[in-house]
Amino acid sequence: MYGWIWRHLPGNTWLKALISLVLVLGLVYLLFQYVFPWAEPLLPFNDVTVDEGMSAVRETGGAAL
């Protein structure tokens, strides 16, 4: 896939590298501005569970088995 993109970009190697950099930066911008904010409510980042067994380890100072 990357070879196909590289072959279809216009110009010499330096121009292709510059265009590739601009394309990657544009993709990162689109991801951070539109895709990630849209997907954030769908991801379980705030679903935190605390294991009951770990509290016993802290109280006794021992290791959990």
C-alpha positions in Angstrom: 0.0 0.0 0.0 2.8 2.5 0.9 4.6 1.6 -2.2 1.5 2.3 -4.3 1.1 5.7 -2.6 4.8 6.5 -3.1 4.7 5.7 -6.8 1.7 7.9 -7.4 3.0 11.0 -5.7 4.4 13.6 -8.1 7.9 14.9 -8.1 11.3 13.7 -7.0 12.2 12.0 -3.8 12.4 15.2 -1.7 9.0 16.4 -2.9 7.5 13.0 -2.3 8.9 13.0 1.2 7.5 16.5 1.8 4.0 15.5 0.5 4.1 12.4 2.6 4.9 14.4 5.7 2.0 16.8 4.9 -0.3 13.9 4.4 0.7 12.2 7.7 0.3 15.5 9.6 -3.1 16.0 8.0 -4.2 12.6 9.0 -3.0 13.1 12.6 -4.9 16.4 12.7 -8.1 14.8 11.4 -7.8 12.0 14.0 -7.3 14.4 16.9 -9.9 16.9 15.9 -12.7 14.7 14.7 -12.2 10.9 15.1 -10.9 10.7 18.7 -13.5 13.2 20.2 -16.2 11.2 18.5 -15.0 7.9 19.7 -14.1 8.9 23.3 -17.7 8.5 24.7 -17.7 5.0 23.2 -14.5 3.9 25.0 -14.6 2.5 28.5 -11.9 4.8 30.1 -14.1 5.7 33.0 -15.3 2.2 33.8 -13.0 1.6 36.8 -13.3 -1.5 38.9 -11.5 -2.1 42.1 -10.7 -5.6 43.1 -11.9 -6.5 46.6 -8.9 -8.7 47.2 -6.4 -5.8 46.8 -7.8 -3.9 49.8 -6.9 -6.9 52.1 -3.4 -6.9 50.8 -2.9 -3.3 51.7 -4.4 -3.8 55.2 -2.1 -6.8 56.0 0.9 -5.7 54.1 1.2 -9.1 52.4 1.2 -10.1 48.8 -2.0 -11.3 47.0 -2.0 -14.9 45.8 
